[in-house]
């Protein structure tokens, strides 16, 4: 008789068993007939310099959760990131976005040893009410209680443009209702107007220049040429302290080719005769219907959409 059962593995430290951990474990039982859970040993954690409660306490917590959901599993003590995945066969390995790279390393080593790859199943981050992934370290630092935000949230905007700063404040203040602090920082960026893929790259580059933040919001506008048409585009990147990054884009609009050609290698503000309305941006100059602030708010809101969905999904599932 052919054995068609699914053998699934999942692993971690499971120090404080939070909603993200539970989602991983629940997914393993959803698809697996046989589940093996790897639990990091005290010796392994000491070796990699990670602090956690002792193994027995973490094991007891894990068994209690399995009992609550009416499931059973083989719990394996991990003395490395690999555990039994290098010498036993599994049909799937359950990972978070944070641990996905480790699973890829495991598959690479299995290939070298002549073993078939394990299917990698990635479970999305579970977000706290602040839109940032829930983690043991955040709970230990007292930022969240597992879901609810407990501390003031710090948002950094790497720009010298007050319109972009105001747009971030407006959007975040409409989404979150706990204390927040906003900070605008000046950074060194090239003065010329970015083109095509440089626009997104520059928005990301802005985020990577931030420090000491919960969120860093990078905003960059430039010109994209598509099928001979020149569009003004603006990207917003929302990067949180966990490294989780989401992206958004403001509505783009066409500008005359003769203006686009003059802008190359310069700044748009040096080409368009704004008079006293420079702060309203090119969109106001051309349309007299919408200004730069509103356009930027839309882009930032779009960057927060995946987080808004994540917050809502957690709230609905757990009845918060």
Secondary structure as GFF3:
##gff-version 3
##sequence-region A 1 320
A	DSSP	beta_strand	7	12	.	.	.	ID=ss1
A	DSSP	alpha_helix	19	31	.	.	.	ID=ss2
A	DSSP	beta_strand	34	40	.	.	.	ID=ss3
A	DSSP	alpha_helix	42	48	.	.	.	ID=ss4
A	DSSP	alpha_helix	55	69	.	.	.	ID=ss5
A	DSSP	beta_strand	74	78	.	.	.	ID=ss6
A	DSSP	three_ten_helix	83	86	.	.	.	ID=ss7
A	DSSP	beta_strand	92	96	.	.	.	ID=ss8
A	DSSP	alpha_helix	100	112	.	.	.	ID=ss9
A	DSSP	beta_strand	119	123	.	.	.	ID=ss10
A	DSSP	alpha_helix	136	141	.	.	.	ID=ss11
A	DSSP	beta_strand	153	158	.	.	.	ID=ss12
A	DSSP	alpha_helix	162	175	.	.	.	ID=ss13
A	DSSP	beta_strand	180	185	.	.	.	ID=ss14
A	DSSP	beta_strand	194	195	.	.	.	ID=ss15
A	DSSP	alpha_helix	198	208	.	.	.	ID=ss16
A	DSSP	beta_strand	215	226	.	.	.	ID=ss17
A	DSSP	beta_strand	229	240	.	.	.	ID=ss18
A	DSSP	beta_strand	245	249	.	.	.	ID=ss19
A	DSSP	beta_strand	253	254	.	.	.	ID=ss20
A	DSSP	alpha_helix	257	263	.	.	.	ID=ss21
A	DSSP	three_ten_helix	268	270	.	.	.	ID=ss22
A	DSSP	three_ten_helix	278	280	.	.	.	ID=ss23
A	DSSP	alpha_helix	281	287	.	.	.	ID=ss24
A	DSSP	alpha_helix	292	318	.	.	.	ID=ss25
###
